[in-house]
């Protein structure tokens, strides 16, 4: 994978257009079907973050700068992103295996989260003690990262080692 700060002066950077073929927030990457017919372009979550964007919707139109890497082309900077299949984005999200469909969401605040470790903890109003939050749960909900103090709505369940966040979503107004 090539990161934007690793693009060297002698590296040829191309401006390309295409549409999102697929993007998986859980994996943190996807591919753009390039209009030039020269193959797909890797779209990494870090590129979306630098653009201030969350997960890319299928079929979204993308204009990007890309470089040729050892394994193919990779987007290093987004210039424009628009549209996409909202139907795919509105499909029900997968739940953690411990989730119970009728478990209510509760108001929570992020205590801490370490992306390098891949986990952290939240505090829920209705639950005493810390609630475990895994990075996979964040990715399934379309979050790239959370910071201490961030409010969330969390579906908490009892796991083998205590309370855990099985599903999260942004706090809704009202």
Order of alpha helices (4+ residues) and beta strands (2+ residues): beta-beta-beta-alpha-beta-beta-alpha-beta-beta-beta-alpha-beta-beta
